[in-house]
């Protein structure tokens, strides 16, 4: 099920339960990306000390 189908299902469910409809998918993407960019500007990534490709702490993705 893609985002549009999920949104249609959620909108139908909200109408049946007399609840407000959910926002459309992607509506807040721009503000989220803007906030992430501002965070990146104020908290730049730092390099980890140690050997490149060494046995440091693994990343959350496991790569």
SEDOTI-925419 format. One line per 4 residues: number of its first residue (from 0); their letters; for each residue x, y, z of N, C-alpha, C, CB. Coordinates in steps of 0.001 Angstrom, whole numbers, plus 524288, in hexadecimal, padded with zeros to 5 digits. Glycine has a CB too. Layout:
REM SEDOTI-925419
NUM> A> X,Y,Z,X,Y,Z,X,Y,Z,X,Y,Z ~ ...;
REM end
This chain:
REM SEDOTI-925419
0> XXXX> 80358,7FB6E,80000,80000,80000,80000,80386,804D1,80000,7FC32,7FFFE,804CE ~ 8028B,8085E,7FC66,805BB,80D1D,7FC38,8033C,81168,7FF90,80669,80F03,7F681 ~ 805CE,815DC,7FFC0,8041B,81A17,80337,7FEBC,81C3F,801B5,8081E,81E7D,80329 ~ 7FDA9,81C90,7FCAC,7F898,81EA9,7FAEE,7F42D,81AF6,7FC82,7F893,81F82,7F4E9;
4> XXXX> 7F502,815E6,7FBBD,7F100,8121E,7FD3E,7F013,81236,80325,7F292,80C98,7FB7B ~ 7F440,812A3,80623,7F3B4,812EF,80BD4,7F0BD,817DC,80D66,7F91D,812D4,80E7B ~ 7F1EA,81C30,80AB9,7EF31,82115,80BE3,7E95B,82098,80AA6,7F19F,825A5,808C1 ~ 7E81E,81E27,8063A,7E29F,81D6B,804D3,7DFCF,81A10,808E4,7E22A,81AE4,7FF61;
8> XXXX> 7E262,815F8,80AAF,7E012,81298,80EAB,7DF51,8158F,813CE,7E382,80DC0,80F8D ~ 7E338,8189C,8155F,7E2D2,81BAD,81A2F,7DE94,81FD9,819C8,7E810,81E3C,81B72 ~ 7DE0A,82238,8152F,7D9FD,8262B,8145E,7D48E,823B2,814BD,7DAB5,828DD,80F02 ~ 7D3F5,81F20,81260,7CEF8,81C52,812A7,7CDAD,81AEA,8184F,7CF25,81755,80F3F;
12> XXXX> 7D181,818D4,81B1F,7D0AE,8175D,82095,7CF31,81C1F,823DB,7D59C,814C5,822D2 ~ 7D1E2,82082,822F0,7D0B7,82540,825E6,7CB2F,8272B,824C1,7D4B3,8298D,8249F ~ 7C98B,826D0,81FD7,7C443,8287F,81E78,7C02B,82501,82113,7C387,82873,81880 ~ 7C126,81FEC,8213E,7BD79,81C49,823B2,7BD0B,81D2B,82993,7BF22,816AC,8229F;
16> XXXX> 7C160,81EDD,82C00,7C16A,81FB3,831A5,7C078,82564,83324,7C68E,81DE6,833E3 ~ 7BF35,828AD,82F4C,7BE3A,82E44,8302B,7C2EF,830EF,832B3,7B95D,82F03,8339C ~ 7C796,82F87,830E7,7CC72,831EC,832BF,7CE9B,8356C,82E6E,7D08B,82DAA,8345B ~ 7D21C,83907,82FC2,7D479,83C40,82BA9,7D7F8,838F5,8281B,7D7A5,840BF,82E18;
20> XXXX> 7D813,83A6E,82332,7DB43,83793,81F63,7E110,83882,8206C,7D9D8,8393C,819BF ~ 7E456,83499,81F71,7E9F6,83544,82036,7EC40,838C3,81BF4,7ECBE,82FEA,8203F ~ 7F0BF,83B2C,81CF0,7F32A,83E5F,818DD,7F50E,83AEB,81461,7F7C1,84195,81B1E ~ 7F543,83D06,80FA8,7F712,839DE,80B3D,7FCCF,83861,80BE1,7F647,83CD6,80615;
24> XXXX> 7FE6A,83409,8098C,803DC,83269,80A0B,80783,83660,80785,804AA,82D06,80795 ~ 80BDA,8375A,80A1E,80FB7,83AFF,8080B,80EC1,840A2,8097E,80FE5,83A8E,80251 ~ 80AB2,841AF,80C5C,80955,84719,80D8F,80D81,849D6,810CB,8042E,8474B,8106B ~ 80FF7,8470E,8145C,813C5,84976,817DA,8196F,84843,8164F,812CC,847A6,81D61;
28> XXXX> 81A38,845F3,811C3,81F85,84474,81028,82335,8491C,80FF5,81F61,841CF,80AD9 ~ 82173,84D63,80DBE,824D3,851F6,80D20,8268F,8541F,81269,82200,85638,80A03 ~ 822F2,8547E,8161D,82463,85699,81B40,827FA,852D9,81E33,81F78,857B5,81E82 ~ 8272D,84DC1,81D98,82A9C,849F8,82026,8301A,84A56,81DEC,82879,84461,81F83;
32> XXXX> 8308C,84A9B,818C6,835B7,84B19,8165F,83857,85036,817E9,83549,84ABD,8106D ~ 83553,8546D,81844,83781,85971,819E6,8398E,85919,81F7E,8335C,85DCB,81973 ~ 83696,856A1,822F4,8384D,855FF,82863,83D2F,8529E,828C5,833EE,8539B,82BAC ~ 83D68,84E66,825B5,84214,84B1A,825B6,846D3,84E17,823C1,84135,84640,8225C;
36> XXXX> 84616,85138,81FB1,84A6B,8544B,81D97,84C57,85846,8219F,848BD,85719,81887 ~ 848B4,85AE1,82443,84A46,85EA8,8284D,84D22,85BF6,82CC7,84578,86197,82A6A ~ 84B57,85756,82E34,84E08,85467,8324F,85388,852F1,83081,84AE7,84F6E,833CC ~ 85405,85152,82B94,85920,84FDF,82978,85CC5,85498,8296F,8588F,84D9E,823E8;
40> XXXX> 85AB0,85942,8284C,85DF7,85DF1,82842,85FDE,85F53,82DB9,85AF9,8628A,825EE ~ 85C98,85EA3,8319F,85E15,86015,836F0,860F1,85BB7,839CE,8594C,861A1,839FE ~ 86055,856DF,83809,862FB,85265,83A6C,86595,84F35,8361A,85F0F,84EF1,83DA2 ~ 869DE,8512F,833D2,86C47,84E5B,82F75,86E60,8490F,8313A,870B4,8519C,82D0B;
44> XXXX> 86E69,84549,82DAD,8707C,8402A,82F0E,8764D,84081,83035,86F77,83C3C,82AAA ~ 8781A,83D52,833CD,87DA4,83D3E,83526,87FFD,83815,83363,87E77,83E11,83B1A ~ 884FA,83843,8323C,887AB,83378,830B0,88906,83061,83590,88CAB,834B0,82D72 ~ 8888A,82B58,83520,889F1,827F4,8397C,88FC4,826EC,83947,886CF,822C2,83957;
48> XXXX> 89222,826C3,83DCF,897AE,82583,83DF8,89856,81FA0,83D68,89A3C,82780,8431C ~ 89CA8,81E17,83B3F,89DA2,8188B,83A80,89F16,8176E,834E4,898E2,81556,83C11 ~ 89FDC,8127D,833D0,8A163,810DF,82E8E,89CB9,81139,82ADE,8A39B,80B44,82E9C ~ 89DB0,812ED,82601,8995F,812D1,8223E,897E2,80D26,82118,89AE3,815BA,81D19;
52> XXXX> 892F1,80C02,8218C,89129,806B3,82096,892A1,802F7,824EE,89354,804C1,81B89 ~ 89431,80514,82955,895DF,801D3,82DB0,89153,7FF7C,8309E,89930,804EE,8315F ~ 8926C,7FD5B,83512,88E5D,7FABC,8381F,88C12,7FE70,83C30,89092,7F5D4,83ACB ~ 88A9D,8031C,83A88,88814,806CA,83E11,8828A,80518,83F26,88825,80C4E,83BCF;
56> XXXX> 87F8D,80892,8414A,87A23,8073B,84259,8772C,806E1,83D37,87795,80B45,8460A ~ 87408,802DA,83C94,8712D,80248,837AA,86CE9,80665,83732,86ECE,7FCCE,8373D ~ 86B9C,807B8,8326C,86774,80B7C,83187,8622E,808D1,8325E,867D3,80DD7,82BF5 ~ 85E0C,80BDD,8330B,858E1,80985,833D9,85722,8061C,82F47,854E1,80DC4,834C1;
60> XXX> 858FD,80759,82A8E,85769,80438,8260E,85A7C,7FF2A,825AD,85812,80753,82114 ~ 85E95,7FEA9,828C6,861B3,7F9EB,828B1,865D2,7F9D3,8247A,85E43,7F55D,8280E ~ 86680,7FE2F,821C3,86A54,7FE6B,81D81,86F8F,80015,81F9B,8688C,8022C,8192F;
REM end
